[in-house]
Every structure is written in structure tokens, then in C-alpha cells.
Amino acid sequence: MSPLDIIAGWERLDEGGPEERACFGMVTIRCGSKLLSEGLDGFVDCRRDGPLVSNYHLAEWLTWNWWRLTSEPRRQPETADWAFSHRLPTIGEGYIWPNITIWSDLERTCLLAEPSRKQGFASFRSTADWTVVLPTPAFAHAVERYVGQIQGQLRARTVAQTNLDRIWDELREERNDPDLARRRRLEALLGSEPDEAVPAILDQLVEDTPKLGLQAIDEVAADPPTGRQVPGFRELNEIADSAGSDANPADAVRLESLVSLPSSADAPAWKRGSVAAQALRRQESPGHEPLSDERLANLAGVSGNVLGERSSTSSFSFALDKSQTKGRVVLRSKWRTGRRFELARLLGDRIAVATGERLLPATRSYTYRQKLQRAFAAEFLCPFEGLTAQLDGDYSDEAIDAAANHFDVSPLTVRTLLVNHGWLPREDMDQDLGVPAAA
């Protein structure tokens, strides 16, 4: 069985356009043993594997939103524009769709199926309550198979070329053209539809890619500052020179070559980040004790004064390497615990991401890389084994605050660690959703 299957089962429909009639039937979305599309049929009061819809509309929606579904992370707070490109119920067209939300963190794709609210009679009400995560290429392959099935049904029903065929052909051309695919991905990261991003911003990101690094530019694009121009190579250099601190990339600690980290395809970002932090603590032998400012700065290859108060106009923290032995580090937070956390994030990026690019950004987005950074920083500054010993079974606000003071981190960092390890309920906290695809 494939990691994800989207399958149409054909039924008869006597009204609507030729595409709608040809592709009418039940849609089933399954990931391993998890049925994400199931619900209750309101007419006959029984369970169905999926609703009766025109699969043509779903295939069109998946094709049109391809770049945003495969390249745009979850937004906090969520906007209406984001929802229309990531939530199946927004397809509309007179049908009730499975209550599924889809997004990518640039490495893995999450499908979140939630029960629909009970609001009077409905022809179909989603009851699935599953979260599945799979490598983004596996999601892309599932969409390709599904669109192929719909196109085959259209031809079998002698429906001539349709809008779906046109936009699918355009998508294939875009994916096969490296330059155009690059622009489409950047548009999606910026939260824009094809050809709707601000041209000057898009051109700047493309121009800066050779100077700062392809993956770094992806991270910058995924965190566009509200009401401001996305910072480019020149602005980042100016900020680094005026508000940054000296750094020597060669002095930053590295993990020993024998240390093996789980791959992004097999592990959620928080797990990979935590494993890297634990490995570094074992290597550098600080046990489970708090890290001093001086020790943290030395490990990151910067001077201790980087953690002192300093104003920055940057919308995110970053390290900018100007050579193998010279660079600048800019920390955004005004608070000491925040600056410690940001510096630890940049250290984790060098260790567990290691792109070799000049720019190492620590942004507010929810890409795999940024979630990995946060997990590394939390575990490295506040090792979980030491934290549980400190708390000794007391998870009250007072105990969490005391533990945060002990490890020199924020109470939010402590709570996040407890949530990631399953010791506190997740509630509304941002989650990495590390559920195996076919568990």
C-alpha cells in the first residue's frame, strides 16, 4: 500500500456539466490504516468511507494549489487566504468535503483530519480524527496518481480537454523548468498565488540566492515580515555590521563524525533537534547542568557580550558568515533568556542542518528547519532528564517557573519540552505532528 491514497469511486449523476457528471462519486483518502475521509451520511444515517462529490473539483483544487500545498508552512495566526489554499472544505462547488487541512514544512506534509461540528442536518459530516505526516514527495506522488485517475475517467467518458488538463499541463511544465519551479516555490513560501507575489520581492530573493544560499532564502521567504520588505543581502549586511557581534565560524563546536542523526523523512523536527542536542551535551560533557553564558558563547564561536542587551531592527535572528573565520551574529530578542535561546538555535543550525551556506536564519516560521532549531535550543539549554529531576513530578506554574530560572530559559521553553515528551497536553501549542505516516 502507498503511504497515501486518494481514490475516486464512481457513481451516477444526472445533472451538472460534463466534467462534474463524469467524475461524480465517493472520494476516499487513506493513509495506512487511517481513513481520513470517513464520516456520517445524513440521509441514511450510516457511516461512509467518504462523501459523494465531483472528484473533478478536488483534482482541480489540488492542481491549482500544488505549490502552496507542497511548499508553504502553516501560518500562525492562520489567515483566510491560507485556509482557501490548504483546507478541503473551502473547495465548495455545492458539496460537503472531508474536513482535512494539508500543509508542508518543506520536508514533510501533514494531513490533519478533524470531526465536523454538529450544526443541524448535513448530508455528510466528517468524523475522522487523525493526524498523519509523510515525506512531501510521497504526498506529491499521491496527488499525481489521483489526478491521473480523474483524467482517465474524463477520457473514458469522452469528455474533451478541460480546465484541469490545461492547468495540469502548466504545472508539469513549471516543475520541469528549474528556474520557473524556483519562482513558484518562492511565491508559495511568501504566501502568494502563482504570478501574484510582489515582483520586486521575488526578483530580490532570486538575485540573493547565490549570495546567501538557496535553503537560507527559502527560510527568509517563509517568514515575510508584516508590512515590510523582505530583507535582502544588502540590508542583512548592514544590520550585521551595525547591530551584530563578531563571530568565528571555525570556532563553533561541531558534532563528532560518528554521531548519526535521524533523517527528516523518518523523524519529526523536534526529535532530530533533541537528538543533536543530547549528542552535543554528551560530547562536551556538561551533564544535565545549566550552561553559563560564557560556555554557550564559546561553543557558538562568539564572544560572551553577544548576550548583552543590544537593539536590532532585524525581523529575525541570524548568523552571516563572511569567511571561514569571520562572521557576524545578530540576535533579535531584547531579553537575555530570549537571546540565549536564539544563540542556541543558531548553534543547532550549524550542527544539525549544516548547509554550508553563508546565512543561517532563525525565524518565526514553522518550517522543519526552524522547528529543529527550537527543539535543539530547548533540549541543549534545558536537558529533559535534568528538567524532570528538577520538577520531581510537580508541573504547577510555580515549579515550571522555578525550573526555567534554574536553567536560564523561559517558562515557555519548559512547557514545550514537557509537551513534546508527552508529559503535558498539547492543547493549542504549535506542534511538529510527528505521527508516522502508516502507523
PyMOL commands that set and color helices and strands:
alter all, ss='L'
color gray80, all
select helices_A, chain A and resi 18-22+55-64+66-71+80-86+88-91+136-156+163-176+178-189+199-212+214-221+233-243+249-251+269-284+293-300+304-307+336-352+368-381+384-391+397-407+411-420
alter helices_A, ss='H'
color red, helices_A
select strands_A, chain A and resi 5-10+24-31+34-35+39-41+46-48+52-54+100-104+108-113+124-126+130-135+245-247+317-321+327-330+359-362
alter strands_A, ss='S'
color yellow, strands_A
deselect
rebuild
show_as cartoon
